[in-house]
Amino acid sequence: FLPAAFLPGISGQFYRQFALTIASAMVISAVNAMTLTPSRAVTIFKTEQTSEGGHELQREALPWWSFALFGGLATVWLGKPYIASLLGLPPADTPEYELAPKWLLYTATGLSFLPGALAGGVLGWLIIRPVNFVLGKFFRAFNWVFERVTALYGRTVGGLLRLSVIVLLLYGGLLFLTYRNMTTAPSGFIPEQDQGYLLVNVQLPDAASVQRTSEVMKKLERIVLGDDTGLYKGPAATRGEKRYEGIPGVADMLSIAGTSFLLSTNASHLGTAFVTLKPFADRKGRHEEYDAVVAARLIRLSGEEIDGAIVTVFRAPPIRGLGNAGGFKLQVEQRGFVDLAELQKSTNQVIAEARQATQPETMAPELVGLFTIYSAQTPQLYVDIDRTQCEKLGVDMQDAFDTLQVYMGTYYVNLFNKFGRTWQVNLSADQKYRTDERYLKMLKVRNTLGSMVPLGAVATVRPITGPVMVMRYNMYTSAPINGAPAPGVSSGQALQAMEAAAKKANVSAEWTEIAYLEQQQGSTAILVFLLATVLVFLVLAAQYESWSLPLAIILIVPMCILCAVTGMLIVHMPVDIFVQIGFLVLAGLAAKNAILIVQFARQLQHEGKAPLEAAVEASRLRLRPIIMTSFAFVAAMVPLMLSEGAGAELRQSLGTGVFFGMIGVTFFGIFLTPVFFYVISGLARGRTPAREPAAGATDGSSRAREVATPVPSVAADGEH
């Protein structure tokens, strides 16, 4: 894990936090395993009894006090709200609960635990013997079955060792399949999360007034909040006007007309709304109240009910600060001669090409919410001040410009305090005098003689078209395109579709915000995986004093990538950064399982056994600990796969990849690792692995051990 702690960039931040956390936990776990675990296991699970034949060691399947523990936890879960109410505490799902004194919360927990612990302890003391008797029967039956499976496994391993050449060819095919899956699987960066709010961007036709935009925003509020829910605080619906029920899962909404938070620009035809969702504790697991479902319903209702406006809904950015919203942003650049009309044409062409991109399986669109606010055809008035005429009439040019700013725009004066608040004073003409060019010509400006001169005497006004905002990106004139992947489409696939659209339109484009960071990530995962594998190889080479024997452990590591990626393909999830982080965990666990076999097989070789016999015997004896530890880890991934609430998307991605990867690499490891050890041991001794001991050696029987020929110690391998 340590090489991952030194990676730069945003990806390095994720790897660093994970690597240092796991590395420190591994150190603590190792110390605990070597010191506290042995003594604690003896104390808990074994009792010594004396019989007529002497001392007998008897296993206790389940200690009586476990009933007390389970009973106490059950009453804490079920009875704590009642105990808390008796102590005067507010309900646990309210903010006031967190403000209560800590000692009172601990007291409520302790009082809730005691009744169940006492009842469970008494019950456990009474029924522990029959319970342990039944469990003992079950465990003996399980061990009998597992011994038969182990014997079958030993014979299977022996047969694979005899066919080691074919097994190696199959392994080569698995490596090719790993490469193919890794290069074709949908890729991603950081999973989008339900962060409790949605960002809505509203775009009306060019030059639409703020009043018209405000009306659209008010109607959008009614659609989202509902007329009769009590959440909508605006004007009530008029008689005969359609009433709306609101969207489930929405707690509040804030709308602003005349600005686009998504694009950080102001324009009369733009609007922004923030839709706040219910807290996770109030959703009660209802699927329809999660952000993706609310966003889909909002898009559908706004398309049906709002005419003359484009309403686009985005989820929150996966990490605050990496863009204003989820999805992606592409900057279409004009790197040659600047022609704003041509830039708009190119941008619209990219959007048209991108909307034609479809998913191969369903033919549904790959991209949704594609739009741009750039328009070179926005109606405008161009005021051309005649400098010669100004000189004749004694009008200062700066005075003419100031008059335009004060009346047609706004002019800040000062601040004043009133009613306990601070107010801002701005000068501007009344709204009705800013609606027609005739009023603009009637504005007066004072000349040097003190007379008032109409602005129309020194300026001409003509209608033109042009952009509201001209953006520059990396020194080039550019137009932004915003969008998001369609449901079931990964961010990597969405970026590829947009790049293909830009290529078809023959334009220059660059990514920005989180899409840029995803492109920057590149092959970071492969680099981290290779560094971790190389470090493990070097440590094992030092431990075994051999360059060849660690290969028997390292060669199983690529299988964890194959199994994890295949699992993500099965559940239709992208291989994002959290799956790639899971590769590190899988590499360590795969190497750990292989070490259990290789280390024991090496010890058997030291005792004089042949490589084939040592590999079979080690595989049989280490099968149980491998299965126990691997499937315990697999079971620990299930809560991550099924998690809900804040950050569930991240946990599901990590848990799913590690779940499938651990199952697969355990299966491949118990069969391939003995083959790798057998082949490498044979090659290290300067002979082919085809030489085998007697026929009975494949099952690890005592007769096979009698005819096995001793071989030199593997410790000498480092000298070859």
N, C-alpha and C positions, 0 to 999 in steps of 0.2 A: 504493500500500500504506500510505502514512503515515496517512491518516485512520483506518484501522482500529486504529492503535496507541493511540488516545485513548479507546477505548470502555470503559465501566465494567463491573463485574460479572464473573461467571465466564466469560461468553462473551467479554468483552473480554480476559481473560487469554489465551485461545486465539488470538484475532485478533492481540493484541499480540506474542506470541512469534513467530508466523508472519510478521507484517508486518515486524518489525525484522530478522528473519533474512533474508527475501527482499530487503528494501531494501538491506541491507549487502552481500549477495551480488551484487546488481545493480550496485552501485557498483564493486566489485572486478572484476566481469566487464567492465564498460564500459572501465575503465582497461586491463585486459589486452587487450581487443579493439582498442583504439586504439594500443597501444604494442608489446606483445610478439608478438601473433598475426601481423601481416604479416611481420615478419622471420623468425619461426619457420617459417611456412608456406613461404617461399622456400627456407629452408635444408633443410627436410625433403623437400619434394615436387618440387623443380626442380633440375636440373643443367644447366650450360651446356657445350655441346660445339661444337667448331669443325669446319666442313666446307669443301668447296671453294668453296661459294657464300658463305661468311662465317659469322657466328655463328648458331647454331640453338638455340632453347630447347626442351628435351625434358622431358616430364613423366615422373616415376618413380612408377608406380602403387603400389608397395609397397617400402619401403626394406629392405635386407638385414638390418639390425639388429633389425627387428621379429620375425624368427625367433628371435633370441637372447632377446628379451623374453618371447615366448610359451613358449619352451622352459624358461626359468628359472622362470616362474610355474607351469608344469606340474609341474616337479620339486618345487617348494615344496609344491604341493597333494598330490602323491603320495608324495614321499620324505621330507618333514619328520618324520613320526612315527618313521621308522627312524633318521634322523640324531639326533633328540632322545633316542631310547633309547640310542644310542652315547655320548651326552654325559651319561647318567645322569638325564635329565629324566623326570618322571612323564608318563602319558598326558595329552593335551590336554583331555580331557573331565572331568578330576578337579580338585577345589579346590586340590590341592597344586601343580598346574601354574602357577596364578596367583601362588603364593608364591615361585616360583623366581626367581633373580636376573635382572634385565632383560638384562644383558649376555650372559647365557647363552642367553636366548631369541633375542636378535638374532643371536648367533653361529650358532645352529641354523638360523635362517632364511637367513642368508647362505651357509652351507655347503650348504644344500639348493638354493639358487638357482644357484650356480656351475656344477655339472655340466650342468644343462639349458641354461643360457645359453651355455656353451662349445659344446655339441653343436648347439644351434640356430643359433648364429652361423656355424659351419662349414657347416652344411647350407644356410643362407640364402645364403652367399657362392657356393656351388656351383650352386644352382638358381634364383637370383634372376632371371636373364635369361629363361629360359623361362616362369617364373611371370608376370613382368611382360608378356611377349609375349601370353600368354593373357588376362591381365587387360585389356591394352590393346585386344585384339579385342572383349572383352565390353563395355568402356566405350564404344567407338566404336559398337557396335550399339545400346547403350542410348541414347546421344546421338541416333542417327538416329531411333529410335522416339520419343524425347522431343521432338525437333524437329517431328515430324509431329503429335504430340499438342498441342504449343504452337500450331501453325498452326490446328488445328481449334478449339482454345480461343479463339484470336483471332477467328475467324469467328463463334463462338458468342456472344462478348461483343458483337461488332458487331450481331448480330441482337437481343440483349437491349436494347441501347441504342436501337434503333429501336422497340422495344416497351416503352419505359421506363414508360409509364402502367400497362400490365398488370402489369409487374414490381412496381411500387409497390403495386398492389392485392394482389398475392400476398404482399408483405412485410407488409401490414396483417393479412392472414390469419394469417401466422406469428406476429405479435405477439399476436393473440388466442389462438392455440394455446399460446404461451408462458405467458400468464396462466392459461389453463385447466389446463395441466399443473402449474404451480407451486402452484395452489390445491387441486388434487385429489390430488397425489402424496403417498404416505405420508411423514410427517415424523418426525424423530427429534431427539435431543439429542446425547448422547455415546454412541457404540457401546459395548455391554457387551463386556468383554475377558476372555480367559482369563488370570487372574492367579495361577493355580496352586492355588486352593483353592475349596471350596464351603462354604456355610453351610446347615446343616440345622436346621429348627425342628420340634420334636416336641410335640404337644398331646394329652394324654389327657383323658378326661371330667373334669368339674369335681370338685374335692376328691379326686382320686386321690392316693394316698400317694406319697411319695418313693421307697419301696421298689418299688412297682409301676412307677414311671417309670424307675428304675434298671434293672429287668429288660428293659424295652423298649429302653433305650439299649444294653444289652449285646447284645441280639439284633441290633440295628441294626449294631453294630460287627462282629459275625460275618458279616452279609450283605455289608457293604462290604469288609472285610479278608479274609474267607475263613478257614475253619478250618485249612486245611493249607498256607497260604502262608508261615507264619512271622511274619506281621505282627500277627495277633491275639494279645494277651497275656493275655486274660481266661480264665475257667474253660472247660475243654474241653467239648464237647458230650457229653451223657450217652448211654448205650446206647439205641439206637432213635430218638434225636433226629436230625432232618434236618441234614445237613452242607452248608455253603455253599462255593462255589468262590471267591467274592470278585469284585470288579468290576475289570476291567483298567484300568490307568492310575492306580490309587490307591497312594500311598506310605505314608500314615499317617492316623490318625483320632483326634481328641480329643473325648470326649463328657462333658457335664456335666448331671446331673439336678437339677431344682429351680430352674432359671433359664432365661430367654429372652434371649439376647444380642440377638436381632433387635428386641425390644421393650423392652429394658432394664428388666426386671421379674423378680421372684422369685415363684415359686408352685410348690407341690408337684407339680402336674400338668403342668409344662412342662419341656422339655429342649432342650439346644442341642448341636450337634456341628459340629466343623470337620473337613472332609475335605481332606487335603493330597494334591495330585496329583503325579505324577512331574515332574521338571524337563524343560524343553523338549528339552534335549540328549539325554535318555534315551528320548524318545517315538519317535524315528526316523520321524517323519511319519505314524505310525499314527492314522488318523482316530478310532478308537474310544476313544482315550485323551485326547481333548480334553474340556474341562469341560462343554460343552453335552451331549455324548453321554453322559458319565458321569452327569450330573444326570438325564437322561431315563431311563437304566437304573436308577438308584437309586430314582426315583419309582415306576417299574413294579414293581421287586422288593419295595419296602417295602409297596406296596399289596397285593401278593399274599401276603406272608409275615407281616405284622404286623396283628393284629386289635385293635380298640379304641383306636387312636391315629391321629391325622392327622399324616403326615410331609410336610413341605414343604421343597423344596430351592431355594435361591437361589444365583445366581452372585455373585461379588464385585462391589462397587460399581465403576462405571467409574473413579472417582477416589476415593482414600482420603480420608475425611473428609466425603464427600457421602452420608451415610447409612450404615447398618450392612451393607446388602446391596443387590444389584441389584433390579430391579423398581420398584415404586411403592408409596407409602403415602398413603392418603386418610383424612382425619379427618372423621368424621360428627359434626356438632355439634348440640347441643340449645340453641337460643338463647332459648327462652321459659322456661316453668315446668319445673323439673328433675324429670323422672320417669325413673329409671334403667331400669325395666322397659320403658318406651316407647322409650328410646334403644336397648336391645337389639333390640327389635322392628324399629325403623327400620334398624338396621345389618344385621340378617339379611335384611331386604327388599331392601336395596341389593345384597347379595351374590347373592341369588336372581335379581334382574334382570340383574346383570352376567354370571352364568353362562349366561344365555340368549342373550347376544350371540354371533353367529356370523360367520365370514368369508363374504362373498358368493360367492366362487368355489367353495369346497370345503364350505361349511356346517360347518366345524370351529369349535370354540370360539375366540374371540378372546383370552380371558384364561385363565390357569392359576394354580394355587396361591393362589386366593382364600381368605382365612381371617381371623378376628379372635379375639383372646383375650378380648375383653370378654364378660362374662356376668353378668347380674344375678340368676341363679338358683343361684349356688354355695352349697351347704349350709354353714351356719355355726352357731356357738353364741353366743348373746347372753347375756352375764353382766350382770345388773342388780343393783348393790349398793344395798341399802336404807340410806340415810343415817341414818334414824331408828333403825333397829336397831343400826347401828354405834355411835351415840351411847349407846344403852342399855347395850351390852356393853363400852363403853370401847375400841372398835377405831378406830384412826386410819385415815381413808380412804386416805391415801398408803401406809400399810403394807399395806392390802388390795391396792392396785394393784401394789405392788412384789412381793408374793407371786405374783400372777398372771404378772408379767413373768419372774420368776426361774424358776418351775417350768414354765410353759406355753411360754415363749419361751426366750430366752437372756440371760444377764447377764455382761458382760465384767468380769473381775477384774484381771488383770495379765499380764505376760510373764515367762518365765524361760528361761534358756539351759541346754541339755543336749545332749550328743552333737554339739557343734559347730553346733547350730541354735537358733533362737529359737522358743519355743512359746507359744501363747496359751491362757489359762485362761478358760473360760466355764462358768457355772453353768446347769444345766437339769435337769429331772426325767428319770428314765430313760424310755426310749421306751414301755414297756408302761403307764406311768402317765400317758401323754398320749394315750390312745386312747379314753377313755370319760369322759362327764361325771360319773360317780360318783366317779372319782378327783379330779376338779376340786373337788367339794364337800368332799372329805376333807382338802384342804389346810388347814394350820393357820396362823393369824396371831396374834401376841402382842398382848394388849390392854394398857391402862395399868396394870393390876394385876399384870402379869407372867404371867397365865394364857394358855394356848393355846386359841384359839377356832376351831372349824371354819369354813371359808369358807362352807359351806352354811348356817350360822346367820345370816349377814348378807347373803347374795346368793341370787338365783334364776337358774337357767339354763334357757333355752328355745331350741329350734332355730328358725332363721330362714334366709332366703335373701338373698343380696346379692352385689355384685361383689367380686372379689379386689382389683381396682385401678380407681380412677376417675381418668381422665386429663382434664386441662384444656388446651385449645389456644386461644390468643388469647382467654383469659379465659372460654371457654365449655366446659361439660362435653362431652366428646367420646369417641368410640370409634374406634380405628384399624382400618383394613382394609388388609391387605397382599396383594400379588399381583404378577403378572408377565405380559408379553405372551406369547402362544403363539408357537411357531416360525412364522416367516413374517409376523408382525404387528409393525409398528413401534411404538415407544413413543408416538408421537403418536396413532396409531389406538387404542392401549390407553387412553390418557387420555380420548379422546373417548368410548369405550365406557363407561368408568366415570362420566363426567359425565352421559351419557344415562341410565345406571342410577339415579344419584342424583336426576336430574330426574323420572324415572318414579315413584320412591319418595317424591317430594315432601319431600326433606330438604335441610338446609343442609350443605354439605361444603366443605372446603378441602384443597388439596394441601400436602404437606410434603416435606422432604428434597429429593432430586434432581428429583422430579416438579414441585415448586414452582419450582425453577430453570429447568426446561424451559418452564413456563408464563410465567415472567418474561422469557424470551428474546424472545418475541413476534416482532416484525418487525425484529429487529436485523440480519438478513442483508440485507434490502431496504435498510435505512438505510445500511449499509456500502457496498453496491453502488452506491447513488445518490451517496454522497459520493465514492467513487473515480471514478465516471464524470464527475461535475461537475469534479473536480480535473483529470482528463485533458483535459476540454474547455477549461478555462481556460488550461492550459499550451499546448495547441495553438492556441488563439485568439491568445495572445501570440506564438507562434512564426510563425504565418502572417499575423499582423496582419489577421485577418478573423474575424467572428463566424459566417459561414455555412460556410466551407470545412471547419472541424473537424467539422461535422455529417456529412460524408461518411465520417468515420472512426468517430464515436461511434455512428452508427445501426446498425452491425454488431454492437455489443456485446450487445444483448439476445439475439442468436442463440446465444451461448454458454450462456445459462441454458436455452434451449429444448433444446439438444442434450444438455447434461449431465443435465437432469431426465429427458428421454426415455430416455437410457441407463440411468439408475437404475431407471426403470420396467421396462425390458427385462430387467434382471437381478434384479428384485424386491428391491431394496435401498432403504432410506429415505433421504430427503434430510435428512441430519443436519448438524451443525455443521461437519464436515470437508468435506463436499460444498460447503457455503456458503463456506468458506474458499477452496475451489478456484475458486469463481466469480471471486474477485479475480485469480487467476493467469490464468484464461481471458480476463478482460476486458483485462488487459495484453497478452496474446499476440494477441488479436483486433485490438486497436488497433495493435499493431506491424505485423501483416500488412497492415492497411489503410493504414498510413502508407507502406509500401513502394510501394504503387500510387499513392496520392494525391500524395506528394512528387515522384515521377518524372513523373506527369502534369502537375503544376504547372510543373515545369521545361520540359517540352515546350511548354506554353502560352506560357511566356516566350519560347520560340524562334519563336513565331508560329503554332503549330498550333491547329486548332479543338478544342473540348472533346471531340467524339466521337473524332476521330483521336488526340488525346492520351491519352484513356482506354484505347483499344484498344492503342495502342503500349506504354503503361506496363504494362498487364496482361500482354501477351506477354513483355516483357523481365523482369518481376519474378516471373513464375510459378515459375521454378526456385528462387530463394532462398526463396520462400514455402513451396513444397513441401518443400524440404530441411530448413528449420528446424522446420516444423510436425511432420513425420513423425519427425524425430529426437526431438522432445519426446514424441510419442506413443509411440515405442519405449521411451523412458525410463520411461513409466508402467506398462509391462507387468510389471516386477518388483514394483511396488507392488500391482498387482492380484492377483498370484499369491503374495504373501508369506505366510510361515508364521512361527510362533513368537510370542514376547511382543510384544504391541502390533500383531499382524497385522490385527486388525479395523479399527484406525484407518487403517493404510496402505491397506488394501483399499478403504475408503470414499473416501478422498481420491483414490487412483489411478484407481478406476473412473469417478468423476464427471469428472475432468480428461481421462481417455482418450477417453470418448465426446464430451465437450464440445469437445475440440480437433479431433477428426476432423470433427465437424459444422460448427463455426464456420470451419474452413479451407475446406470445400466452399462454404458460403454466402458467405464473404468474397470468394473470387476471382471470383464472379459478381455479387454485389450491390454491392460497393464501387465498381466502375466505373460502375454505374448511378447510385449516389448522387452521385458526383463529377460526372457528366455533367449530371444534373438540377440540382444546386445551382449549378454553374458557369453554366448557362443562366439560371437564375432570378436569379443575382447580377448579370447583365448586362442585366436588364430585358427579356429576350425568352424565349419558350418554348423548351424543348429540342427542339422538332420540326424546327428548322432544321438541316440536315445538309450536310456537304460532298458531294463527288461520290460516286457509288455505289461506287467502288473503295476508299473510305477505310476500310471496315470490316475489311480484312485487314492494314492497316498497310503496304501495298506502296509502292514508290517512286513509282509512277504516281499513287497517291492523294495523296502528299505534294506532287506537282507542282501539283495543281489545288486544294489546300487554300487557303482564304483566311485570311490572318493576322488575329488578333484581338488586342485590347488585353491588356496584362499583368494577371494576376489580382491583383497586388499592390494595385491600386486598389480591390479589393472592400471593404476596410475603410472606404471613404469613403461607401458607399451607406447 
